[in-house]
Structures are given as C-alpha cells and as structure tokens.
Amino acid sequence: MPLARLHDPSWRGFASDNYAGVHPEALAAIAAANGGHQVAYGEDVYTVRLQDVIREQFGAAAEVFPVFNGTGANVVALTSVLPRWGAVVAASTAHINTDEAGAPERVTGIKLLTVPTPDGKLTPELVAREAWGWGDEHRAQPLAVSITQTTEMGTVYTADEVRAIADLAHSHGMAVHVDGSRLWNAAAALEAPLRAFTTEAGVDILSLGGTKNGLLGVEAVVVLDTQRADGLPYLRKFTMQLASKMRFASAQLLALFDGELGTRNAGHANAMATRLRVALEAGIADGVLPGLAFTQETSANAVFATLPTATADRIRERVRFYDWDRARGEVRWMTAWDTTEADVDDFVAVIREEFA
C-alpha cells in the first residue's frame, strides 16, 4: 500500500496539538532549503539568518540554538543556567516534572523543587515557598525558576505576571527559564510580540516551541541574557541535540517568523478552542450536557472540563482525547493549527449525542 494511504488525512483528534501534521509553508521551507550544499552544524545561511531574526524579535543580545525536541530544549537550557548543585523551582504540573521521564534531573543532575498551583501558574508567593536555604549545604540551592507559557493547564501569564516572578528571582540571584513549547499561543492570546513577555519581562532563557505549531520536529533554545547561560554549544552536542543538517531546522523556524505564520497558526488554534468552549457552554445552558463543567480558563488552545467518566469513554471511542485527572473526571481537549470549524462542530455534535 502506498505510504500516502496509510492513514485518513481527514481524521482529526482533540488529544494534542502534536497530532497535527506539518504546515505547508514549513514543508515548502524544507524543500527550498534542499538544493545544493550548505556547511553543516549551523554554519549555513539559514541558521545565520535565523540568528538575525531572533535578535530582531527578542533583542540584540539574543542567541538561538535549534534543537530536535522540547525535552532537549528544556534540558539544554536549564543545564546552561545551573551548576550541578542547583535546583529549579517549578509548578508541580510543569512538563519538566511530569512528562519528561526525569530527563532534567537524570541528564543534568539538578533538582526540581515543585509547588502545587490551582491553574498551572507560579506567582512570587508560590516561588518563595521553595526559594530559600541559600548557603545551606544540606539543601539543593534554588538558583532558577521555570515557568511554562502557555501553561500545562492552558492558562497564560501576562507580561506583568512574568515580570513579578523575574523580579523576585533576580533579587535572589536566580535565573528565569520559560518552557515556551506553546509560546506562540501566548503571543496570540496576549496580542503581544514575543519579546514583550520574555525579554522585556526579565526572562533569561527560553525554550522556543515549533513542533506544536506546525513544524517537523524543531524547537530552539533562545538565550536572552548571555551572562546567565554558559556552554550552550557544548551542552547541545553532548545532550545529542546538535543537528548536522541544521539548515532544515532553521529554515522551518524562519517560516514561523515569515509573515507572522507562527502567530497566525497559534491564533487559529486558540480561536478553535474558544469555538469549542462557547458551543459547549451553550449546551450547558440548554440543559443538554448535564454534569459537564469547565475547570480552567480557555485562554489559548486547551479546554479543560469535567464530565461523567462513562460518557467521556463513549465520546473517546469516536474522537480521541486524553484524561487529565480520571479520578475527578477531568479531561483535556486540544486544538491545533489545522483544526477546522467543521472539526469543532462535529466534535460538539458527538459530545451532545453521547450525553443524550
């Protein structure tokens, strides 16, 4: 059977924005970069141009290091800002804590100091719960804070909220890292340029996502304060995140900046999540969705809700999605750059049918 027929391209799920394919403009960028020879390991014209674009977007001091995946980006970024005795304060729901198989701790030897949050967002007060004990040789030294933008709960930090955390962190000599696997979704939600809630808000280093926003296996580490990060070229290599044919990674990242494709993709995904929520709110108001309730704001491209587990399981037989907290009956529905209005409307119809 031809490879093109191994799946139904019309099939859509609401489990993860990772399910979506590669955006046509990213594929075109790969094809355009495919002619002739380019110097390997980042000395190609595409990576040089990407460096210029990153500085335009994040500030003159910014440096970019393309990598293969989000876990790699987080590991490289956190390792660069911490000594072996360092610790990172993060929300308990943070991807670095729950979904990376212990990679930040196993690979780097650092310690995660996690804090429970109701909405996935840290505050200065929550950071302060674990930001203590400097000089105590019996305690891993809290020397960095990591926040996720947008958060694992689908919520969004404002620029002022990021600044408040950065001010506290910097007052204690701590670095600030952002896991930005969905940074573009935050930019679309805030209607703000990337630098407004990163560089200008005091962020020192970030993981810039691409895969969830239409790229083929590309993320990047972006250093905003070079005085706080060290050894990135060596760290990227020994953590197996250095691409030999880096031009194809850089060309894709350039595509996200060209014509604001990244913000357009993310904005569309956000809009589809809003459409889903509004339709379900109407069903709740009409009394046809008994037991369905929302547990978080729908600020970007995630909808969190509780519903009867048996009903959720029936819906899932027809449209794939994940439980978030099965004990609570909480699920997560994600939209992507290629989710259509018809996809959302069909999903709502399935939900209504199974409730009926």
N, C-alpha and C positions, 0 to 999 in steps of 0.2 A: 504494500500500500504506500503511495507517495506520502512523504512526511507532512505535506500540507493538509492531508486528510485525516491525520491522527486525532484531531480534535475539532469541535464545532466552534468556529470563530464567533458565533453569535451568543455563545454561553456566557453568562455573567453571574458572578457571586458577589456577596456583600461581606466576605470574611476579612479581606485585606486588600489594601491598595497595591500590595506586591503581586496580586493575581493578574493585574493589568499587563498588557503587552508593552512593547516599545513604541514610543510616539513616532509617527512617520518622519518628522523633522530630525529626530535623533538618528533614525536609520539612514536618512539622507546624509547626515553629517558623517556617519561612519563610512558610507560609500564614497563621499567626496574626499575623505582623508586617505583613501585606499590606493591612490595612484602613486607609483614611483617609490623611492626610498626616502626615509627620514631617519635622522640619528635616533638611536634607541635611548631608553631610560630617561626620557624627559628633556632631551636637548633638541626636540623637534619644534617646528614653527608653531604648531597648535598649542603646545604647553607654554611656550614663550608668550603667545598671545593671551592665553588664559591668565597668566600671571598679571599682565597689564589690565585685563578686565576685572580681576579680583581686586586690584588696587583701586580701580575706578569705583567699584561697588562698596568696598569696605574701608578704604583709606590707604594712604600712600605707604604705610608701613606693613600692610598685609602681605602674607606669603601663602601660597597654595601648594598642597601636596596631594595629588589624586591617589586614591586607593581603591580597592576592589569592593569593599562592603562596609556596612555601618559598624559592625563589631570591630573590624580592623581600624576604622577611623577613630572610634572611641578609645581603643587600647593604645594606639599611637599617640593620640592627643593627651590622654591622661598620663601616660608614661613620660611624656616630654616635660610635663609641668611638676612632676613629683619625684622626690628621692625614694629609695626603697622603703624608708620608714614612714613615708607619707600616707595619709588617709584622705578619702573623698567623702564629703557629706552629700547625700543624695536622698531623694524621696524613695520610700520603700517600693513604690511601683515603678521606679526607674528601670529602663531597659537594661542598663548595665548591671542591675541587681537581679532582675527576674528572667531575662531572656537571652543571656549571652554565655550560659554554661560556666559561669565563673571566670570567663576569659580575663576581665580586667585584673582580678586577683591572682589567677593562676599564671598568666603570662608576665605580668608586671611585678607581682609580689606586693602590691599595695593593698590597703584595707578599705572596705566600704563601710561607712557609718550611715545607716539608713534611718529615716524619720517617717512615720506614718503621716499621710495627708488625706484630707477628705476628697480632694479634687486633683491630685497629682502635682500640685504646685507647692513649691517651697516659699517660705516667707523669711524675713530676717529673724523673726522669733523662732521659727522652726529650725533654721540653721543653727541658731545659738544653743539648741538642745544638745548638739554634738560638737559644736565648735568650742572646745575647752581642753585644758590639760597640756598646753604647750610647755615644754621643758620637763614633763613627767616621763621618765624613761620607761615606765611601765605601760604607757598608752601610745598607740599609733597616733602620730601627730597629724591633726586635721589641717591640711595645707591646700585644700582645693574644695570647691563647691561645684557640683554638676547639676544643671537643670536641663529638662527636655522641652523643646519648643517645636511644634506643639506637644503637649504632654501626652503620656500614655492614656490619659483619661479624656483626651480630645479637647482639653482646655488650653487657653492661650495666655501667656504672660504679656502684659503691656510693657512698653519701654520703661515706664516708671517703676514697675514691679521688678524688672531686671536690674535697674539701677539701684534700687534699695538693697537688693541682695549683694550686688557688686560692692557697694559702699561698705557694707558690713564685712564682707570677705576681705576686701583690701585693707580695712582698718586693722585686721589681724594678720596681714601678710599672706593671705590665701589667694590662690588663682581661681578664676571663674571659667568653667567649661560649659558649653552648650552642646547637647546632643541634638543636632538640627536635622534629623532624618526627615522631618516634615517642616523644615524652616520656611519653605515657600508657602505652605498653607497658612503659616502665621503671618507672613507678609501680605497675603491676600486678605486674611481676616482683619488685620490691623490697617490695611490700606496704607502701608508704610514701606519705604525702601528697607532692604536688609540691614543696612548699617544703622538705621535708627534704633533698633532694639538689640544690636550686637555691639559694634564698635563704640557708638556714641553712648551706649548704656553701660559701658565698662567691662564688657566681655573680653577675656584674654585669648581664648582659643575656642574653636568650634569644629564640630563635625558637620559638614555640609552634605545633605542628602540629595541623591539623584534618582536612585532606583525606584523609590515610591512615587516619583513624579515623571515617569516616562522614559528613563534611561535604562540601558542594558548593563547592569552590574557596575555602576560607577558611583563613588562617593568621594569626598575630599576632606582633608584636614586643612583648615584655614587658621593660620596664626595671626592674631591681631596685635599682640604685644610680644615682640620677639625677645624682650628681656625676661619674660616669664617662661618661655619654652626653650628647650635645648635638645640638640642632637636629632632633629627630625629626619634628616637624610639617612642616618644610620639606623634609627628606630624603624623607619618604614621598611628598610631592607631586611633586618633580622626578624621582623614580625611577618615576613612574607607578603608584604603589601606593595612591593615595588613592581610595577608593570614594565616589561621590556618595550612593548609596543604602546607606549603611553599616549601616542598621538590619538588613538581611538577613544581613550577615556577623556582626554582633554577636549577633543572635538565635540563630544556629546555634552560636556559641561558648558562649552561655549554656546551650544544650541539653546540651552535653557536661558541664557542671558540675551541671546539674539531675539529682538522683537518682544522681549519680556515673556518668552514662551513659558518659563518656569512659573511665573505668577499667573499667567492665563490658565495653565494646566491646573494649578492648585486652586485657583479661584473657581474653576468649573467644578472640581471635586467638592469644594466647600458648598457650592450652590446646590449640588445634588443631595448632599446631606441635609441641607435646610429644607429642600423639597420633600424629602422623606419624612422629616420630623413634622412639618406642617400638615402633611397628609395624615399622619398617624394621630396628631393632636385633634384633627377634625373627627377621626374615628372614635377617639376617646369621648369627645364632646357629644357625639351622636349616640353613645352608649353601645357601640357595636364591638368595642375592644375592651371588655371587662378584665381588669387585672393588669392591663398594660400601663406602665408609668415610666417616666424618664428619671435617670439618676444623675445626670450631668448636663451642663450646658452643651448645646450643639454650636460650638464656636468655629469649628473647621470642618473636617470631613469624617467625623466619627459621631455615631449616635449610640448612646448607652441607655439601655432600658431593662426593666424587669417585666416578666410575664410568666404565666404558668409553665412549668418545665415541660409538661406533656405537650402543650401547644407549641412551644419552641421546637421540640423534637420533630413534630409533624411538619412544621414550616421548613425545617432544615433538610428534610427529605426531598424538598423541591428546590430550595435555594440555599446554598451553603453559607454558613456564618459560624462564628465561634462563641462558646460560652465565655463570659468573663469571670463570673463567680456563680458556679452552678448551685451552690448551696443557697444562694439568695435568689436564684432565678434570673441573674443578670447576664445580659448578652451585649455583644458589641457588633454594630453594623457599620461597615466602612464603605465609602465611595471612592472612586478613583478618577483619573483624568479622562478615562474613556467611558465612564458611566453615563448613560443617556437618560433623558426624561422618561422615555418608554421603559427603560430598565427599572427605574424607581417606581413608576406607576404599576408595572406588572408585579413587582415585589409587594407593594401595598395591597394589591388585589389578592395575592396569595395569603398574606397575613390575615386579611379580612375573611377570606374563605375558611381558613383553618380555625379562626376564632368562632366562626359560625357553626 
